Amino acid sequence: MVKIIRLRAAHGRLGVGKTMFDENYVDKGGDNSVIPGTDIQRLRPVSLGPRAIGFFDDELDVSFH
């Protein structure tokens, strides 16, 4: 079963601030689907409600460890 990690826990796990996480690590559906300077795919956000988002735990683990 895949866990969903909330925004604060996701950027905290990577050790970056919210702004850097949003600009560099979150997939916004544009042409640039990799993290700058790497060949790692950006994280797909999951809607948890009207304003809340999360990220798949397994994508965080595979991409950055």
Phi, psi and omega per residue, in radians:
M1 nan 2.327 -3.091
V2 -1.573 2.304 3.084
K3 -1.584 2.648 3.049
I4 -1.916 2.218 -3.112
I5 -1.780 2.296 3.136
R6 -1.203 2.844 -3.049
L7 -0.942 -0.903 -3.081
R8 -1.065 -0.738 3.124
A9 -1.201 -0.605 -3.126
A10 -1.162 -0.868 -3.127
H11 -1.291 -0.451 3.036
G12 -1.184 -0.660 3.123
R13 -1.119 -0.595 -3.141
L14 -1.490 -0.212 3.103
G15 1.321 0.518 3.082
V16 -2.181 2.816 3.104
G17 -1.331 2.978 -3.091
K18 -1.101 -0.733 -3.111
T19 -1.147 -0.831 3.131
M20 -1.108 -0.690 3.109
F21 -1.052 -0.826 -3.106
D22 -1.148 -0.716 -3.096
E23 -1.294 -0.654 -2.986
N24 -1.869 -0.447 -2.968
Y25 -1.929 -0.310 -3.071
V26 -1.661 2.255 3.101
D27 -1.359 2.091 -3.131
K28 -1.862 0.174 3.058
G29 1.495 0.171 3.118
G30 -1.501 -2.918 -3.134
D31 -1.238 -0.540 -3.077
N32 -1.558 1.698 -3.057
S33 -1.820 0.188 3.104
V34 -2.080 2.701 3.111
I35 -1.218 2.337 -3.104
P36 -0.933 2.311 3.104
G37 1.428 0.092 -3.131
T38 -2.403 3.132 2.994
D39 -1.987 0.373 -3.123
I40 -1.526 2.308 3.123
Q41 -1.148 2.519 3.056
R42 -1.210 2.804 -3.101
L43 -1.432 2.374 3.098
R44 -1.474 2.145 3.091
P45 -1.309 2.590 3.106
V46 -2.047 2.189 3.128
S47 -1.286 2.206 3.115
L48 -1.894 -0.069 -3.118
G49 2.941 -2.938 -3.090
P50 -1.086 -0.570 -3.097
R51 -2.176 -0.249 -3.050
A52 -1.632 2.447 3.058
I53 -2.274 2.800 3.082
G54 -2.522 -3.140 -3.118
F55 -2.430 2.607 -3.132
F56 -1.224 2.262 -3.115
D57 -1.047 -0.717 -3.109
D58 -1.171 -0.512 3.066
E59 -1.219 -0.661 3.074
L60 -1.106 -0.755 -3.094
D61 -1.227 -0.781 -3.078
V62 -1.228 -0.726 -3.036
S63 -1.261 -0.568 -2.920
F64 -2.145 0.170 3.113
H65 -2.204 nan nan
